[in-house]
Amino acid sequence: MGEEEYSGDEDIDRIFLVASHRIRRKIIESIAEKGPRSFTELMDDAGVSDTGTMTFHLRRMAGFIRKNEKGVYELTELGWRAYNIIKGAGKQSIKRDEEKRSSERIVETPSMAKPAEPRNQVTPGTPVVISDMFSLTVNRDMLERIRAQGRRLIITDVFEVKVGDDVEPELFDEVVESIRDVFTLRVPDKILPIAQLKSRDVFWITSKDRKEGGGHAAILSPFLGSLGAFISSIVSSAVSNVMKSLAPILRSIEDKDLGQRGALLLKESFPNAKGISIDMSGGIARISPSDRGDVVVTIYERGGWRSKCEYDLDLDDGELSIDLSGCEAIIETPKTGLEALDLDASGGYIDISLSGVKRIAGHFTGSVANISSTDMGASSVELEISGGKVTLDLSYSEFGEESSIDLDVSGGILDLRARVPKTIRVESRVSRTGGFARIDIDEALARVESPRGTLRIGADVMGGLVNVSVKPREG
């Protein structure tokens, strides 16, 4: 595994992703504290029993670890930086540092509609940060008070932001520095062009001056970006209502025309492919079972898309690797025989239907993904989500061993629905340091006295919105 070079903000982003995942933290800590470690030793140290899962994580850690001349893993310079941050700041501090990073030094004020008066002397130029709120109204009085202090306003992690009609474009442009990680931004028409330029990771921008039914002015981050962190102020009892309110909007994104299918670029069969690995940064990937005995991949251009279609396919030792950017990939798999699916998606739309897969692993940072799998037996599912919206629908058959679902969510939306035979006991563990999670497991499944098998669900939630529902399978 070669060492890669990264710099600046990209280093911080990658350190955050490593530090926010418990297995990768353990790998970093193990090598730093025990010295170079073998693959098997790292599996033991990290508490991982499946070699495929371990390989998945080691791939994601390129640049942090490398193999030395003896064939064992050691830390790179970036890996040592990550270790020092993990031990010095702690996981939660890393998360907040990532969320609040700015090109200037930021001093936070309490989360309220009107910034608090400075306790002592306010240093001119230090921005006012308003964050972690469900709803915020920005009016003329607020902005004039901030301008009188010689400061600027940063709004982040707020579900809904409304800009009052009394705010003039010149005042808004002068005082508001940025608006980020916001679900809905409502502004007067006169503010709209300026608001679009100052927004980052804002899901929905709408003009308040439009009449009902007149449509929305703009949609930013159409594949959701880093949706999720802003939800941290919603009370946990409202999780189901929020999911219901978001569903129509999310469905409109999934169902809308994603661009006309362009020219056929490739159609190729891959015999003896037992696993599929997809690394995509935009585009569309669709997987569905067929009557074919081989895996068949068809690649199309996407008409009207700005991004260039690029792809690469490789079959090595039974694993089909697909790199995809700006294309549409149609992947047909045998109805039985696919053992593993690995996904690494930083954008795009994913629609997957499988049967009997033994391992699903995924890392999502901004995609809309619908994944369903039937006839699940003794299997493992491991998802890491820091943005976007992922829907997972699993149906289990009888199995006599253990199955696991491990979720690591620091942003975005995860909606997991599982149906389990009545002979299987379901156990759950939830650790939440941010965001909100609702875990609804049928009481009968949690109390099976002599289970034929066990499904263990673990969720580590640092941000975002997680909804898990596990019900008995009928029939």
C-alpha positions as CSV (number, residue, x, y, z in Angstrom):
1,M,0.0,0.0,0.0
2,G,1.8,3.1,-1.2
3,E,2.0,6.4,0.6
4,E,0.0,9.2,-0.9
5,E,0.6,12.9,-0.5
6,Y,-2.1,15.2,0.8
7,S,-2.1,18.8,2.0
8,G,-3.9,21.5,3.8
9,D,-7.7,21.1,4.3
10,E,-7.6,17.7,2.7
11,D,-5.3,16.4,5.5
12,I,-7.8,17.6,8.1
13,D,-10.7,16.1,6.3
14,R,-9.0,12.7,6.1
15,I,-7.9,12.8,9.7
16,F,-11.4,13.6,10.7
17,L,-12.7,10.6,8.8
18,V,-10.2,8.3,10.3
19,A,-10.7,9.6,13.8
20,S,-14.5,9.4,13.6
21,H,-14.4,5.6,13.0
22,R,-13.7,3.3,15.9
23,I,-11.9,0.5,13.9
24,R,-9.6,3.0,12.2
25,R,-8.8,4.7,15.4
26,K,-7.8,1.4,16.9
27,I,-5.6,0.6,13.9
28,I,-3.8,4.0,14.3
29,E,-3.5,3.6,18.1
30,S,-2.3,0.0,17.8
31,I,0.6,0.7,15.4
32,A,1.6,3.9,17.3
33,E,1.7,2.2,20.7
34,K,2.8,-1.3,19.8
35,G,5.0,-0.7,16.8
36,P,4.6,-2.1,13.3
37,R,1.8,-4.7,13.1
38,S,0.9,-7.5,10.8
39,F,-2.5,-7.8,9.1
40,T,-3.6,-10.6,11.6
41,E,-2.3,-8.6,14.6
42,L,-4.3,-5.5,13.5
43,M,-7.4,-7.7,13.2
44,D,-7.0,-8.8,16.8
45,D,-6.2,-5.3,18.1
46,A,-9.2,-3.8,16.3
47,G,-11.6,-6.6,17.2
48,V,-12.3,-7.5,13.6
49,S,-13.1,-11.1,12.8
50,D,-13.6,-10.8,9.0
51,T,-10.7,-10.4,6.6
52,G,-12.8,-8.6,4.0
53,T,-13.9,-6.0,6.6
54,M,-10.3,-5.5,7.6
55,T,-9.2,-5.1,4.0
56,F,-11.9,-2.6,3.4
57,H,-10.7,-0.4,6.2
58,L,-7.0,-0.6,5.3
59,R,-7.9,0.5,1.8
60,R,-9.6,3.6,3.2
61,M,-6.5,4.4,5.3
62,A,-4.1,4.9,2.3
63,G,-1.8,7.8,3.3
64,F,-2.0,7.0,7.0
65,I,-0.4,3.6,7.0
66,R,2.0,1.7,4.7
67,K,3.8,-1.6,4.5
68,N,7.5,-1.5,5.3
69,E,10.2,-3.8,3.8
70,K,9.2,-6.5,6.3
71,G,5.6,-6.5,5.0
72,V,4.1,-5.2,8.2
73,Y,2.1,-2.0,8.6
74,E,3.6,1.2,10.0
75,L,2.4,4.8,10.3
76,T,3.2,7.5,7.8
77,E,3.8,11.1,8.8
78,L,0.0,11.8,8.3
79,G,-0.7,8.7,10.4
80,W,1.3,10.1,13.3
81,R,-0.5,13.4,13.0
82,A,-3.8,11.6,13.3
83,Y,-2.6,9.7,16.3
84,N,-1.5,12.9,18.1
85,I,-4.8,14.5,17.4
86,I,-6.8,11.5,18.5
87,K,-4.9,11.2,21.8
88,G,-4.7,14.9,22.4
89,A,-8.1,16.2,21.5
90,G,-10.5,13.2,21.6
91,K,-13.1,12.2,19.0
92,Q,-15.7,14.7,19.9
93,S,-13.2,17.6,19.8
94,I,-12.1,16.6,16.4
95,K,-15.6,16.6,15.2
96,R,-16.3,20.0,16.4
97,D,-13.0,21.4,15.1
98,E,-13.9,20.0,11.7
99,E,-17.4,21.5,11.7
100,K,-16.2,24.9,12.9
101,R,-13.1,25.3,10.8
102,S,-12.8,28.7,9.1
103,S,-10.1,30.6,7.4
104,E,-10.3,33.1,10.2
105,R,-10.3,32.6,14.0
106,I,-13.8,32.1,15.1
107,V,-15.3,33.1,18.5
108,E,-18.7,31.4,19.1
109,T,-21.6,33.1,20.8
110,P,-24.5,31.3,22.4
111,S,-27.1,29.9,19.9
112,M,-29.9,32.4,19.9
113,A,-31.6,34.6,17.3
114,K,-29.8,37.7,18.7
115,P,-26.1,37.5,19.3
116,A,-25.1,38.0,22.9
117,E,-23.5,41.3,23.9
118,P,-19.7,40.8,24.5
119,R,-18.8,40.3,28.1
120,N,-15.7,42.3,27.8
121,Q,-14.1,44.0,24.8
122,V,-14.9,42.5,21.4
123,T,-12.0,42.1,19.0
124,P,-13.0,43.7,15.7
125,G,-13.0,41.3,12.9
126,T,-13.7,38.1,14.9
127,P,-16.9,36.6,13.4
128,V,-20.1,35.9,15.3
129,V,-21.1,32.3,14.9
130,I,-24.7,31.2,15.4
131,S,-25.1,27.4,15.3
132,D,-27.0,24.3,16.6
133,M,-30.5,25.6,16.2
134,F,-33.7,24.4,14.7
135,S,-34.9,27.7,13.3
136,L,-33.2,31.1,13.0
137,T,-34.6,34.4,11.8
138,V,-32.1,37.0,10.5
139,N,-33.4,40.5,10.6
140,R,-32.1,44.0,10.0
141,D,-31.6,44.8,13.7
142,M,-29.4,41.7,14.2
143,L,-27.2,42.5,11.2
144,E,-26.8,46.2,12.2
145,R,-25.7,45.3,15.7
146,I,-23.1,42.9,14.3
147,R,-21.9,45.5,11.8
148,A,-21.6,48.1,14.6
149,Q,-19.2,45.8,16.4
150,G,-17.0,45.6,13.3
151,R,-17.7,41.9,13.0
152,R,-19.3,39.4,10.5
153,L,-21.8,36.6,10.8
154,I,-21.4,32.9,10.2
155,I,-24.4,30.6,10.3
156,T,-23.9,26.9,10.6
157,D,-25.7,23.7,11.6
158,V,-29.2,25.2,11.6
159,F,-32.2,23.4,10.2
160,E,-34.1,26.4,8.8
161,V,-32.8,30.0,8.3
162,K,-35.2,32.8,7.4
163,V,-34.0,36.2,6.2
164,G,-36.5,39.1,7.0
165,D,-38.0,41.4,4.4
166,D,-36.4,44.3,6.2
167,V,-32.9,43.2,5.3
168,E,-31.4,45.1,2.3
169,P,-29.0,43.4,0.0
170,E,-26.1,45.7,0.8
171,L,-26.4,45.0,4.5
172,F,-26.7,41.3,4.0
173,D,-23.7,41.2,1.7
174,E,-21.6,43.3,4.1
175,V,-22.3,41.4,7.3
176,V,-23.0,37.8,6.4
177,E,-19.8,35.9,5.7
178,S,-21.2,32.4,5.1
179,I,-24.2,30.0,5.6
180,R,-23.3,26.3,5.7
181,D,-24.8,23.0,6.8
182,V,-28.4,24.3,6.6
183,F,-31.4,22.4,5.3
184,T,-33.7,25.2,4.2
185,L,-32.7,28.9,3.5
186,R,-35.7,31.2,2.9
187,V,-34.8,34.7,1.6
188,P,-36.5,37.6,-0.2
189,D,-36.0,37.7,-4.0
190,K,-33.7,40.7,-3.6
191,I,-31.3,38.7,-1.4
192,L,-31.4,35.5,-3.4
193,P,-28.3,36.0,-5.7
194,I,-26.1,37.0,-2.8
195,A,-27.4,34.2,-0.6
196,Q,-26.5,31.6,-3.2
197,L,-22.9,32.9,-3.4
198,K,-22.5,32.7,0.4
199,S,-24.0,29.3,0.9
200,R,-22.2,26.0,1.2
201,D,-23.8,22.6,1.8
202,V,-27.3,24.2,1.8
203,F,-29.8,21.7,0.7
204,W,-32.7,23.9,-0.3
205,I,-32.8,27.7,-1.1
206,T,-36.2,29.2,-1.7
207,S,-37.5,32.7,-2.3
208,K,-40.1,33.8,0.2
209,D,-41.5,36.2,-2.5
210,R,-42.6,33.4,-4.7
211,K,-46.3,32.6,-4.6
212,E,-47.3,29.2,-3.4
213,G,-46.9,26.7,-6.2
214,G,-44.4,28.9,-8.0
215,G,-41.5,26.6,-7.3
216,H,-38.3,26.9,-5.5
217,A,-35.6,29.3,-6.5
218,A,-32.6,27.0,-6.3
219,I,-31.4,23.7,-5.1
220,L,-27.8,23.4,-4.0
221,S,-25.9,20.1,-3.3
222,P,-28.4,18.0,-5.2
223,F,-26.9,14.8,-3.8
224,L,-27.2,16.2,-0.2
225,G,-23.5,16.9,0.5
226,S,-22.8,16.9,4.2
227,L,-26.4,16.9,5.3
228,G,-26.9,16.0,8.9
229,A,-24.7,17.8,11.4
230,F,-27.2,20.7,11.6
231,I,-29.9,18.4,13.0
232,S,-28.2,18.2,16.3
233,S,-30.6,20.6,18.0
234,I,-33.8,18.7,17.2
235,V,-35.2,16.8,20.2
236,S,-35.0,13.1,19.9
237,S,-38.8,12.6,20.1
238,A,-39.2,14.5,16.8
239,V,-37.0,12.1,14.8
240,S,-39.8,10.2,13.2
241,N,-41.6,13.5,12.3
242,V,-38.5,14.9,10.7
243,M,-38.0,11.7,8.7
244,K,-41.6,12.0,7.4
245,S,-41.2,15.6,6.5
246,L,-38.0,15.0,4.6
247,A,-39.2,11.9,2.7
248,P,-41.2,13.7,-0.1
249,I,-38.3,16.0,-0.8
250,L,-35.8,13.2,-0.9
251,R,-38.1,11.1,-3.1
252,S,-38.3,14.0,-5.5
253,I,-34.6,14.0,-5.9
254,E,-34.4,10.2,-6.4
255,D,-37.3,10.2,-8.9
256,K,-36.3,13.2,-10.9
257,D,-34.7,13.0,-14.3
258,L,-31.0,12.7,-13.6
259,G,-30.1,13.5,-17.2
260,Q,-30.6,11.7,-20.5
261,R,-28.7,8.4,-21.0
262,G,-26.0,9.0,-23.6
263,A,-23.9,6.8,-25.8
264,L,-23.1,3.2,-24.9
265,L,-19.4,3.0,-24.0
266,L,-18.9,-0.5,-22.8
267,K,-20.7,-3.9,-22.3
268,E,-18.6,-6.6,-20.9
269,S,-19.0,-9.9,-19.0
270,F,-16.9,-10.9,-16.0
271,P,-16.9,-14.6,-15.2
272,N,-16.2,-15.9,-11.7
273,A,-16.7,-12.5,-10.0
274,K,-17.7,-13.2,-6.4
275,G,-17.4,-9.7,-5.1
276,I,-18.0,-6.2,-6.4
277,S,-16.2,-3.0,-5.3
278,I,-17.4,0.3,-6.5
279,D,-15.6,3.6,-6.0
280,M,-17.6,6.5,-7.4
281,S,-17.5,10.3,-7.3
282,G,-20.7,11.2,-9.1
283,G,-22.7,9.4,-11.7
284,I,-25.2,6.6,-11.4
285,A,-24.7,3.0,-10.3
286,R,-27.5,0.4,-10.6
287,I,-27.1,-3.3,-9.5
288,S,-29.8,-5.9,-10.0
289,P,-29.9,-9.7,-10.2
290,S,-30.4,-11.5,-13.5
291,D,-30.5,-15.0,-15.0
292,R,-27.0,-14.7,-16.3
293,G,-24.2,-16.7,-14.8
294,D,-21.6,-13.9,-15.1
295,V,-21.5,-10.4,-13.9
296,V,-22.3,-8.1,-16.8
297,V,-21.4,-4.4,-16.7
298,T,-22.8,-1.8,-19.1
299,I,-21.5,1.8,-19.1
300,Y,-23.3,4.8,-20.6
301,E,-22.5,8.4,-20.9
302,R,-24.9,10.8,-19.2
303,G,-26.2,13.5,-21.5
304,G,-26.3,17.1,-20.1
305,W,-23.9,16.4,-17.2
306,R,-21.1,18.8,-16.7
307,S,-18.7,16.2,-15.3
308,K,-16.8,14.1,-17.8
309,C,-17.6,10.3,-17.9
310,E,-14.6,8.3,-16.6
311,Y,-14.5,4.7,-15.7
312,D,-12.1,1.8,-15.0
313,L,-12.8,-1.9,-14.5
314,D,-10.6,-4.7,-13.2
315,L,-11.2,-8.3,-12.2
316,D,-8.6,-9.6,-9.7
317,D,-8.9,-12.9,-7.7
318,G,-12.7,-12.9,-8.0
319,E,-13.2,-9.2,-7.1
320,L,-14.5,-6.9,-9.7
321,S,-13.4,-3.3,-9.0
322,I,-15.3,-0.5,-10.7
323,D,-14.1,3.2,-10.6
324,L,-16.9,5.5,-11.8
325,S,-17.2,9.3,-12.3
326,G,-19.9,11.0,-14.2
327,C,-21.2,7.8,-16.0
328,E,-24.1,5.4,-15.6
329,A,-23.2,1.9,-14.8
330,I,-25.7,-0.9,-15.1
331,I,-24.5,-4.0,-13.3
332,E,-26.3,-7.4,-13.6
333,T,-25.3,-10.0,-11.1
334,P,-26.2,-13.7,-10.8
335,K,-29.2,-14.3,-8.5
336,T,-27.0,-16.4,-6.3
337,G,-23.2,-16.4,-5.7
338,L,-22.3,-12.8,-5.0
339,E,-20.5,-12.8,-1.7
340,A,-19.4,-9.2,-1.1
341,L,-20.3,-5.6,-2.0
342,D,-17.9,-2.7,-1.2
343,L,-19.1,0.9,-1.8
344,D,-17.1,4.1,-1.5
345,A,-19.3,7.0,-2.8
346,S,-18.7,10.7,-2.5
347,G,-21.5,11.7,-4.8
348,G,-24.1,10.4,-7.3
349,Y,-27.1,8.1,-7.1
350,I,-27.0,4.4,-6.2
351,D,-29.8,1.9,-6.6
352,I,-28.9,-1.7,-5.6
353,S,-31.0,-4.9,-5.4
354,L,-29.2,-8.1,-4.2
355,S,-30.0,-11.5,-2.9
356,G,-28.0,-13.6,-0.4
357,V,-25.0,-11.4,-0.2
358,K,-22.7,-12.2,2.7
359,R,-21.0,-8.9,3.3
360,I,-22.0,-5.3,2.5
361,A,-19.6,-2.5,3.4
362,G,-20.0,1.1,2.5
363,H,-18.5,4.6,3.0
364,F,-20.9,7.5,1.9
365,T,-20.0,11.2,2.0
366,G,-22.7,12.7,-0.2
367,S,-24.7,10.2,-2.2
368,V,-28.4,9.2,-2.4
369,A,-28.3,5.4,-2.1
370,N,-31.1,2.8,-2.0
371,I,-29.8,-0.6,-1.1
372,S,-32.0,-3.7,-0.7
373,S,-31.0,-7.3,-0.1
374,T,-33.2,-10.4,0.4
375,D,-32.4,-13.9,1.7
376,M,-29.7,-12.5,4.0
377,G,-28.2,-15.3,6.2
378,A,-25.1,-15.2,8.4
379,S,-23.7,-12.0,7.1
380,S,-22.1,-8.7,8.0
381,V,-23.2,-5.1,7.1
382,E,-20.9,-2.2,7.9
383,L,-21.8,1.3,6.9
384,E,-19.9,4.6,7.5
385,I,-22.0,7.7,6.6
386,S,-20.8,11.3,6.9
387,G,-23.2,12.9,4.4
388,G,-26.0,12.1,2.0
389,K,-29.1,9.9,2.4
390,V,-28.9,6.1,2.6
391,T,-31.9,3.8,2.7
392,L,-31.1,0.1,3.6
393,D,-33.8,-2.5,3.3
394,L,-32.8,-6.0,4.5
395,S,-34.8,-9.2,4.6
396,Y,-33.2,-12.2,6.5
397,S,-33.8,-15.9,6.1
398,E,-33.3,-18.5,8.8
399,F,-29.6,-18.8,9.9
400,G,-28.0,-20.7,12.7
401,E,-25.0,-18.4,13.4
402,E,-24.5,-14.7,14.0
403,S,-25.1,-11.8,11.8
404,S,-24.0,-8.2,12.4
405,I,-25.0,-4.7,11.4
406,D,-22.4,-2.0,12.3
407,L,-23.3,1.7,11.7
408,D,-21.0,4.7,12.1
409,V,-22.8,7.9,11.3
410,S,-21.4,11.4,11.6
411,G,-23.7,13.2,9.2
412,G,-26.5,12.6,6.7
413,I,-29.6,10.5,7.0
414,L,-29.7,6.7,7.4
415,D,-33.0,4.9,7.2
416,L,-32.6,1.1,7.9
417,R,-35.4,-1.4,7.8
418,A,-34.9,-5.0,8.5
419,R,-37.2,-8.0,8.6
420,V,-36.1,-11.0,10.7
421,P,-37.4,-14.5,11.3
422,K,-39.1,-15.0,14.6
423,T,-36.5,-17.6,15.6
424,I,-33.7,-15.0,15.5
425,R,-32.9,-12.8,18.5
426,V,-32.0,-9.2,17.8
427,E,-29.5,-7.4,20.2
428,S,-28.7,-3.7,19.9
429,R,-26.0,-1.3,21.1
430,V,-26.2,2.5,20.5
431,S,-23.6,5.1,21.3
432,R,-24.6,8.7,20.6
433,T,-22.4,11.8,21.0
434,G,-24.2,13.9,18.5
435,G,-27.1,13.8,16.1
436,F,-30.2,11.8,16.8
437,A,-31.1,8.1,16.6
438,R,-34.3,6.1,16.9
439,I,-33.8,2.4,17.2
440,D,-37.1,0.5,17.1
441,I,-36.7,-3.3,17.6
442,D,-39.8,-5.5,18.0
443,E,-40.0,-6.7,21.6
444,A,-40.6,-10.3,20.6
445,L,-37.4,-10.4,18.6
446,A,-35.4,-8.9,21.5
447,R,-36.8,-11.6,23.9
448,V,-36.3,-14.8,21.9
449,E,-35.3,-17.3,24.6
450,S,-33.8,-20.1,22.5
451,P,-32.7,-18.4,19.3
452,R,-31.6,-20.3,16.3
453,G,-29.3,-17.3,15.5
454,T,-28.5,-13.8,16.6
455,L,-28.5,-10.5,14.8
456,R,-26.4,-7.9,16.5
457,I,-26.9,-4.2,15.6
458,G,-24.3,-1.6,16.7
459,A,-24.7,2.2,16.0
460,D,-22.1,4.9,16.8
461,V,-23.8,8.2,16.1
462,M,-21.8,11.5,16.1
463,G,-24.2,13.5,13.9
464,G,-27.0,13.2,11.4
465,L,-30.3,11.4,11.7
466,V,-30.5,7.6,12.1
467,N,-33.8,5.6,12.0
468,V,-33.6,1.9,12.5
469,S,-36.7,-0.4,12.4
470,V,-36.5,-4.2,12.9
471,K,-39.7,-6.2,12.6
472,P,-40.6,-9.9,12.4
473,R,-40.6,-11.4,8.9
474,E,-44.0,-12.7,8.0
475,G,-44.2,-16.1,6.4
